[in-house]
Amino acid sequence: MKAFRGETLRWEHVGTTLEVTLDRAPCNEIGTRTLAELEGLATYLSDGVDGARAVLFHSARERGFCAGADLRELHAGIVARRDAGAGAADRSRELRGFIDRIHAVFDAFDTAPIPTVAAVHGFVFGGGFELALTCDVVVADSTARFCFPELRLGLVPGFGGIPRLRREVGNAVIRDLLLTGRSVRAARAQELGLISQVVAEGAALDVARRSAEQMARFDRATLTAAKRFVKPVPREELDREKELFLTLFESSVVEAALDKFVHSEDPRPYLP
């Protein structure tokens, strides 16, 4: 599978790098279709990715890298299942299945045997921030803004964001991001250690490509060993975050907050 073109993303080999382009309007929200296509990418990685030496994630959407989970699809699913008479246990099992799948995919990206790079701009919110955090290197242009807005929905991040962020920064930074829901601009994100580089607007992809090319020069087995040493996977904490997310999702606060989001006339509903 040298190249793939799906409904929400595509990938192709460019030199020694597999370039993955997120491309779903309005801002690459992660729903069931995107998840299925990301699962295909994870399988491709596990099958050897046809000899690629690095993976690069970026977005074709002007508004940003990824605004997070597809909240409209999530809300519609809740309403549809409730109207169909599904009980709370059935709804809970379905949600757990989705969360288990997204964790498996993000774990595959996190532990990929080759280097992974994200070139980000604009919105890097919620699940999009969590996707970026699976990558080894994050290059942001000056427009990038990073945010965990989940508390406004009565939730915590559910795709592994907090444990992965804890690898990069201290608890004080995490508490500020999580408990205020405020966004952090690229320059500040670099100061805090959230990201690797800040570059001029529109330059992130070119810089990320050069970084991927540089990484490809080294012995693959050595790179894999180095990644495992400097980037441990916090599996116990990932499981705890998942359980907390699923427990909080049972609250009536979540459905009310999702309903408010879906019917909001705010032109920037992603912002808390």
Secondary structure, DSSP 8 states (H G I E B T S, - for coil): --EEE-SSEEEEEETTEEEEEE--TTT--B-HHHHHHHHHHHHHHHTTGGG-SEEEEEE--TTEEE--B-HHHHHHHHHHHHHTT--HHHHHHHHHHHHHHHHHHHHHHHT-SS-EEEEE-BEEETHHHHHHHTSSEEEEETT-EEE--GGGGT----SSHHHHHHTTS-HHHHHHHHHH---EEHHHHHHHTS-SEEE-TT-HHHHHHHHHHHHTTS-HHHHHHHHHHHS---HHHHHHHHHHHHHHHTSHHHHHHHHHHHT---S-TT--
